[in-house]
Amino acid sequence: MSDALDFLRPDLRDFAGYNSARRTKTNGTVWLNANESPLPSLADQGQQWHRYPEPQPAQLRARMAELYGVHPEQLLVTRGSDEGIDLLVRAFCRAGRDGVLVAPPCFGMYAVAARIQNTPLLEAALRDCDGEWQLDPPALLETVVGHAARVVFLCSPANPTGQALSLEQIRSLAQALDGRALLVIDEAYIEFSAIASAACLLPEFSQLVVLRTLSKAHALAGARIGAVLAAPELIAMLGNISAPYPIAAPSAALALAALSQPVLELSRQRVVATIRERNAMASALAKLAGVRRVYGSEGNFLLVRFNDRALAYQQLLSAGVVVRDVSAMPGLADALRITIGTPGDNLAVLKALQAERVV
């Protein structure tokens, strides 16, 4: 089995990162090492936010590691999944040389990170097989081998298509990519899926990385809290290249409160309700005359093809309903992605489409 750091940019292998004031472990009562204000802001309300936060908030890191079934040293707290994507591309891809491989149609931030790093973007497109989106592993492996892909990003559950990879599929891919590329499984929507997290495979594959977020199931999109799960040496290296203080103290406090047992139980109940609404919406949408296809989904959204996508989109907007127009993505010219909302939100979608008789 290969070591994840075998794929690291050679120029970063001895890079220790910025030694910030809070990164240095020191004890004291008079803090004069970071050029902070000695007095809190008048808007502080006793939170002591005039001090820089921990680079990796210890309590939050431990709580998230417990939630995801890993050790704290296997987890890096990030500003949402987006920061994890950016760090991985910057760490493992040399500009103009090492490719990033994606399976479109998929989440656009992988391509954005590749563009910013000036690294080649490679594709192994999903196949729409009679209403089921499927990965093409032979094509993926051929592209990795033939074009020097260094990082492979796969959503599971996939955004916007909705399908999820089984643990057997992920294990097979990790085995095939061993010694060739880093395999990153983005699990932003895993809480809405019946499939277990790929985090359980981390002990088997040092080149496997899992991304998680509190934005979706835990309703903290505004707090911007995510995580990278990986081998401890990879996590340490990513910490070296991350911002000195990536996690704002108010966000960390809010996230820690959201991961208390009472709030977690409420979040789980909401997930169950969302899944129930998702299934009901899929059935109701499929009965509309203007709907061509509703794809099965393991996320908190549905991908829907329309006979007239532009008209459907406009009529939803006219009713005050904002959905995601994904028509610019490959193979989705007639599609919209609809997030599952409250029962009232979902009813508004159905009424808007029924009232206008979209055909």
C-alpha positions in Angstrom: 0.0 0.0 0.0 1.3 3.4 -1.0 1.9 6.3 1.4 -0.4 9.3 0.9 2.6 11.7 1.1 4.1 10.0 -1.9 1.8 12.2 -3.9 2.7 15.4 -2.1 4.3 18.2 -4.1 8.1 17.6 -3.6 8.6 21.3 -2.8 6.2 21.0 0.2 7.7 17.9 1.8 9.8 19.9 4.2 7.4 22.8 4.6 6.5 23.5 8.2 4.0 26.4 7.6 3.6 29.6 9.4 4.3 29.4 13.1 1.5 31.6 14.4 1.2 32.9 18.0 -1.5 30.3 18.9 0.3 27.4 17.2 3.1 27.7 19.6 2.1 25.8 22.8 2.8 28.2 25.7 1.1 28.9 29.0 0.8 32.3 30.6 -1.6 34.9 32.1 -0.3 38.0 30.3 -0.6 37.5 26.6 1.6 40.0 24.6 2.8 37.7 21.8 0.3 38.3 19.0 -0.2 42.1 18.8 -3.9 41.7 19.8 -6.0 44.3 21.5 -5.6 43.9 25.3 -9.3 44.8 25.7 -12.3 43.1 24.2 -14.6 44.8 21.7 -17.6 46.6 23.2 -19.7 44.2 21.0 -17.9 41.1 22.5 -20.5 40.2 25.2 -17.9 38.4 27.2 -16.7 35.9 24.6 -13.0 37.1 24.5 -13.0 37.4 20.8 -10.2 40.0 20.9 -7.9 37.0 21.1 -6.9 34.9 18.1 -8.6 31.5 18.1 -6.9 28.1 18.2 -5.8 27.1 14.7 -7.6 23.7 15.3 -10.2 24.2 18.1 -9.4 21.2 20.3 -12.9 20.6 21.7 -14.5 20.9 18.3 -12.0 18.7 16.6 -12.4 16.0 19.3 -16.2 16.2 19.0 -16.2 16.0 15.2 -13.8 13.1 15.3 -16.1 11.3 17.6 -19.1 12.0 15.4 -17.3 10.7 12.3 -15.6 7.7 13.9 -12.0 8.7 13.5 -9.2 9.9 15.8 -8.7 13.6 16.3 -5.3 13.4 14.5 -7.1 12.1 11.5 -9.3 15.2 11.2 -8.6 18.7 10.1 -11.4 21.3 10.8 -11.9 23.5 7.7 -13.9 26.4 6.5 -16.5 24.2 4.9 -15.7 21.4 2.4 -14.5 24.1 0.0 -11.3 24.8 1.9 -10.5 21.1 2.1 -10.9 20.8 -1.7 -8.6 23.8 -2.2 -5.9 22.6 0.3 -5.8 19.2 -1.4 -5.3 20.6 -4.9 -2.7 23.1 -3.7 -0.8 20.4 -1.7 -0.7 17.6 -4.3 -0.9 19.3 -7.7 2.0 21.1 -9.3 0.8 23.9 -11.6 0.6 22.9 -15.2 1.6 19.3 -14.5 -0.5 17.2 -12.1 -4.1 16.6 -13.1 -7.3 16.8 -11.0 -9.9 14.2 -12.2 -13.7 14.6 -11.8 -16.8 12.8 -12.9 -19.1 15.3 -14.4 -21.8 16.4 -14.0 -20.6 17.2 -10.5 -19.9 19.9 -7.9 -18.2 22.8 -9.5 -15.6 23.7 -6.8 -13.3 20.9 -7.9 -12.9 22.6 -11.3 -12.5 26.0 -9.6 -9.7 24.8 -7.4 -8.0 23.2 -10.4 -8.3 26.4 -12.4 -6.9 28.5 -9.6 -3.9 26.2 -9.2 -3.4 26.0 -13.0 -3.6 22.3 -12.9 -5.1 20.2 -15.7 -8.8 19.3 -15.2 -9.5 15.7 -16.4 -12.9 14.1 -16.8 -14.4 10.6 -16.6 -18.0 11.4 -17.2 -20.9 9.7 -15.4 -23.2 7.7 -17.6 -27.0 8.1 -17.5 -28.1 4.5 -17.8 -31.9 4.5 -18.2 -32.4 6.9 -15.4 -29.5 5.8 -13.1 -26.3 7.7 -13.0 -23.2 5.4 -13.0 -19.5 5.9 -12.7 -17.3 4.4 -15.3 -14.3 2.9 -13.3 -12.4 1.6 -16.4 -12.6 5.0 -18.0 -11.6 6.7 -14.8 -8.5 4.5 -14.3 -7.5 4.9 -17.9 -7.6 8.7 -17.6 -5.6 8.6 -14.3 -2.9 6.5 -15.9 -2.8 8.3 -19.3 -2.9 11.9 -18.0 -1.0 11.9 -14.7 -4.0 12.7 -12.5 -2.8 13.2 -9.0 -6.1 13.8 -7.2 -9.5 12.2 -8.0 -12.6 13.9 -6.6 -15.9 11.9 -6.4 -19.1 13.0 -4.7 -21.0 10.4 -2.8 -23.9 11.2 -2.7 -23.2 13.0 -5.9 -24.2 16.6 -6.5 -26.3 17.3 -8.6 -27.1 13.8 -9.8 -28.0 12.2 -6.4 -26.5 8.7 -6.6 -24.1 7.3 -4.0 -21.1 4.9 -4.2 -21.2 1.7 -2.2 -18.4 1.0 0.2 -17.5 -1.9 -2.1 -17.2 0.5 -5.1 -15.0 2.9 -3.1 -12.8 0.0 -1.9 -12.3 -1.2 -5.4 -11.5 2.3 -6.7 -9.0 2.8 -3.8 -7.3 -0.5 -4.6 -7.1 0.4 -8.3 -5.7 3.9 -7.6 -3.1 2.7 -5.0 0.2 4.1 -5.9 -1.4 6.3 -8.7 -3.5 9.0 -7.2 -5.2 10.4 -4.1 -8.9 9.3 -3.9 -11.1 12.0 -2.3 -14.7 11.1 -1.5 -16.9 14.2 -0.8 -19.6 13.2 1.6 -21.4 16.5 2.0 -24.8 14.8 1.8 -24.0 11.4 3.4 -26.4 11.9 6.3 -29.3 11.6 3.9 -28.0 8.4 2.5 -28.5 4.8 3.5 -24.9 4.0 2.6 -22.2 4.2 5.4 -19.4 6.7 5.3 -16.2 5.8 3.6 -14.4 6.9 6.7 -14.5 3.3 7.8 -12.1 2.5 5.0 -9.4 5.0 6.1 -7.4 2.3 8.0 -7.1 0.3 4.8 -6.0 3.0 2.4 -3.6 5.8 3.3 -4.3 7.6 0.0 -8.0 7.8 0.7 -9.5 11.1 1.9 -13.0 11.9 3.0 -14.6 15.3 3.2 -17.5 16.1 5.6 -19.4 19.3 6.4 -21.8 20.6 9.0 -23.5 22.8 6.3 -26.3 20.4 5.2 -27.7 18.0 7.8 -26.6 20.1 10.7 -28.0 23.3 9.3 -24.8 25.4 9.8 -24.1 26.6 6.2 -23.5 30.1 7.6 -20.9 28.9 10.1 -18.6 27.4 7.4 -17.4 24.3 9.3 -16.2 21.2 7.5 -13.6 18.5 7.9 -11.0 16.6 6.0 -10.6 13.0 7.3 -7.4 11.2 6.3 -4.1 9.6 7.5 -2.6 11.6 10.4 0.5 12.5 8.4 -1.6 13.9 5.6 -3.7 15.9 8.1 -0.6 17.4 9.7 0.7 18.4 6.3 -2.6 20.1 5.3 -2.4 22.0 8.6 1.0 23.3 7.6 -0.4 24.9 4.5 -3.7 26.1 5.8 -4.4 29.7 7.0 -2.9 30.5 10.4 -6.4 30.9 12.0 -8.9 29.3 9.7 -11.8 28.7 12.1 -13.4 31.8 13.6 -14.1 31.4 17.3 -17.9 32.2 17.0 -18.3 29.5 14.3 -16.4 27.0 16.4 -18.6 27.7 19.4 -21.8 27.4 17.4 -20.6 24.2 15.8 -19.7 22.7 19.2 -23.2 23.6 20.5 -24.8 22.0 17.4 -23.0 18.8 18.1 -24.3 18.4 21.7 -26.5 15.3 22.1 -29.9 17.1 22.3 -29.2 19.1 19.2 -27.8 16.1 17.3 -31.0 14.2 18.1 -33.1 17.0 16.6 -30.8 17.1 13.5 -31.3 13.4 13.0 -35.1 13.8 13.3 -34.9 16.5 10.7 -32.9 14.3 8.4 -35.5 11.6 8.7 -38.2 14.1 7.8 -36.2 15.4 4.9 -35.8 11.9 3.5 -39.6 11.4 3.8 -40.3 14.6 2.0 -37.7 13.8 -0.6 -39.4 10.5 -1.4 -42.9 12.1 -1.5 -41.6 15.0 -3.7 -40.0 12.5 -6.1 -43.3 10.7 -6.5 -45.4 13.9 -6.9 -43.0 15.5 -9.4 -42.9 12.3 -11.5 -46.7 12.6 -12.0 -46.5 16.1 -13.5 -47.2 16.4 -17.2 -44.2 18.6 -17.8 -41.7 16.4 -16.0 -39.6 14.1 -18.2 -37.7 12.3 -15.4 -37.0 12.5 -11.6 -33.8 10.8 -10.6 -33.4 8.8 -7.4 -31.5 10.7 -4.8 -29.4 9.9 -1.7 -29.1 13.7 -0.9 -31.5 16.4 0.3 -32.3 17.4 -3.3 -33.8 16.0 -6.5 -32.5 16.3 -10.1 -35.4 16.7 -12.5 -35.6 16.8 -16.3 -38.3 18.9 -17.9 -39.9 19.0 -21.3 -39.3 22.8 -21.2 -36.7 23.5 -18.5 -36.6 27.3 -19.2 -40.3 27.6 -18.8 -40.4 25.5 -15.6 -37.6 27.6 -14.1 -39.4 30.9 -15.0 -42.7 29.8 -13.6 -41.0 28.7 -10.3 -39.3 32.1 -10.1 -42.6 33.8 -10.8 -44.1 31.9 -7.8 -41.1 33.1 -5.6 -39.5 29.6 -5.7 -35.7 29.6 -6.4 -34.2 26.4 -7.5 -30.8 25.6 -9.1 -30.5 25.8 -12.9 -27.9 23.2 -13.8 -28.5 23.3 -17.5 -24.9 24.5 -18.2 -23.6 21.2 -16.8 -22.7 18.4 -19.3 -25.8 16.4 -20.2 -28.2 18.4 -18.1 -29.5 21.0 -20.6 -33.1 20.2 -19.6 -32.6 19.8 -15.8 -33.1 21.7 -12.6 -31.9 20.7 -9.1 -34.6 21.2 -6.5 -33.6 21.2 -2.8 -36.0 19.5 -0.4 -37.5 22.2 1.8 -40.2 22.3 4.4 -43.6 20.7 3.5 -44.8 24.2 2.7 -41.8 24.9 0.5 -42.3 21.6 -1.4 -46.0 22.3 -1.9 -45.1 25.7 -3.4 -42.9 23.9 -6.0 -45.7 21.5 -6.9 -48.4 24.2 -7.1 -46.2 26.5 -9.3 -45.6 23.7 -11.8 -49.1 22.4 -11.7 -50.7 25.8 -12.1 -48.7 26.6 -15.2 -49.1 23.2 -16.9 -45.4 23.1 -17.9 -45.2 21.1 -21.1 
